[in-house]
C-alpha cells in the first residue's frame, strides 16, 4: 500500500465549496503513479518501452464532503493483476475518516492500442 498527502486547494472546490468530483480521479492517478514509483517503476519508463496503461473503468463513492484547506491522505493498493489489466484500489481519508473510495482498471496496451501482457515487474507486485 502507498500513502500520499494532499491539502485541498481552493481550485479543487466547486461553487458550493465542496471538492469537485473530478479531482478525486486526479488524486487516484497520483496514488497510482506513486505506488508504482515506490516499487521502482515509472510510467515514463514503461512508455519508452512502448507500453501504455489507459484507464478503462473507474468507480468512485463519495462518502462525506471535503472542503478547502483540509488535509487528505490517499491510500492506494493493487487489488488484482490480470493478464493485461491491473485494478488499483483507493481510499481517501480526512482526519482518519474515510471520505471517498474507489478503483480504476488500467489495461496495458502497445502503441497501436492492442492489449499486451502486464509487464513482469508489475506482475511481481501484490
C-alpha positions as CSV (number, residue, x, y, z in Angstrom):
1,X,0.0,0.0,0.0
2,X,1.1,3.5,-0.8
3,X,0.0,6.7,1.0
4,X,0.2,10.3,-0.3
5,X,-1.0,13.5,1.3
6,X,-2.8,16.4,-0.4
7,X,-4.1,19.6,1.0
8,X,-7.3,20.7,-0.7
9,X,-6.8,23.8,-2.7
10,X,-9.4,26.4,-3.5
11,X,-9.2,25.3,-7.1
12,X,-10.2,21.8,-6.0
13,X,-13.7,23.0,-4.9
14,X,-16.9,23.8,-6.7
15,X,-19.4,26.6,-6.3
16,X,-20.6,25.2,-3.0
17,X,-17.1,24.9,-1.5
18,X,-17.0,21.1,-1.8
19,X,-14.3,19.2,-3.6
20,X,-15.4,18.8,-7.2
21,X,-15.8,15.1,-8.1
22,X,-13.2,15.0,-10.9
23,X,-10.4,16.0,-8.5
24,X,-10.7,12.5,-6.9
25,X,-9.7,11.0,-10.3
26,X,-6.6,13.2,-10.3
27,X,-5.8,12.0,-6.8
28,X,-6.3,8.4,-7.8
29,X,-3.8,9.0,-10.7
30,X,-1.3,10.5,-8.2
31,X,-1.7,7.5,-5.9
32,X,-1.4,5.0,-8.8
33,X,1.8,6.7,-10.0
34,X,3.3,6.8,-6.5
35,X,2.6,3.1,-5.7
36,X,4.5,2.1,-8.9
37,X,7.3,4.6,-8.2
38,X,7.8,3.1,-4.7
39,X,8.3,-0.2,-6.5
40,X,10.9,1.3,-8.8
41,X,8.5,1.5,-11.8
42,X,7.6,4.8,-13.6
43,X,5.1,5.4,-16.4
44,X,7.8,7.2,-18.3
45,X,10.0,4.1,-18.4
46,X,7.0,1.9,-19.5
47,X,6.2,4.4,-22.3
48,X,9.8,4.3,-23.5
49,X,9.3,0.5,-23.9
50,X,6.1,1.1,-25.9
51,X,3.7,0.2,-23.1
52,X,0.8,2.3,-22.0
53,X,-1.9,1.8,-19.4
54,X,-5.1,3.7,-20.0
55,X,-7.9,3.7,-17.5
56,X,-10.8,1.6,-18.9
57,X,-13.0,1.5,-15.8
58,X,-13.4,3.8,-12.8
59,X,-15.7,3.6,-9.8
60,X,-15.8,6.2,-7.0
61,X,-18.0,6.5,-4.0
62,X,-18.1,9.9,-2.2
63,X,-19.0,9.3,1.4
64,X,-18.5,12.7,3.1
65,X,-17.9,16.2,1.7
66,X,-14.4,17.6,1.7
67,X,-13.7,21.3,1.8
68,X,-10.9,23.8,1.1
69,X,-7.7,23.6,3.2
70,X,-8.5,20.1,4.6
71,X,-5.6,17.7,4.6
72,X,-6.3,14.4,2.9
73,X,-4.4,11.0,2.7
74,X,-4.9,8.9,-0.4
75,X,-4.2,5.3,0.1
76,X,-3.6,3.2,-3.0
77,X,-3.2,-0.6,-3.2
78,X,-3.2,-3.1,-6.0
79,X,-6.4,-5.1,-6.0
80,X,-6.0,-7.6,-8.8
81,X,-3.5,-8.2,-11.6
82,X,-4.9,-9.9,-14.6
83,X,-3.3,-10.9,-17.9
84,X,-3.4,-7.4,-19.4
85,X,-5.1,-5.4,-16.7
86,X,-4.4,-4.1,-13.2
87,X,-7.0,-2.9,-10.7
88,X,-5.9,-0.2,-8.3
89,X,-8.0,0.4,-5.2
90,X,-8.1,3.8,-3.5
91,X,-9.3,5.2,-0.1
92,X,-9.3,8.8,0.7
93,X,-9.2,9.9,4.3
94,X,-9.7,13.2,6.1
95,X,-8.6,13.2,9.7
96,X,-8.7,9.4,9.7
97,X,-12.3,9.4,8.4
98,X,-13.0,7.6,5.1
99,X,-14.4,10.3,2.8
100,X,-14.2,8.5,-0.6
101,X,-13.2,5.2,-2.0
102,X,-12.9,3.7,-5.5
103,X,-10.9,1.9,-8.0
104,X,-9.6,2.1,-11.5
105,X,-8.8,-0.7,-14.0
106,X,-5.9,0.0,-16.3
107,X,-5.3,-2.2,-19.4
108,X,-1.8,-2.4,-20.8
109,X,-1.6,-1.8,-24.5
110,X,1.0,-1.2,-27.1
111,X,1.3,2.0,-29.3
112,X,-1.5,0.6,-31.6
113,X,-3.8,0.2,-28.5
114,X,-3.7,-3.6,-28.7
115,X,-3.8,-5.3,-25.3
116,X,-0.5,-6.7,-24.1
117,X,0.6,-8.7,-21.0
118,X,1.1,-6.8,-17.8
119,X,4.8,-6.1,-17.5
120,X,6.7,-8.7,-15.4
121,X,7.9,-6.0,-12.9
122,X,4.3,-5.2,-12.2
123,X,3.1,-8.8,-12.1
124,X,5.6,-9.3,-9.2
125,X,3.8,-6.7,-7.1
126,X,1.0,-7.9,-4.9
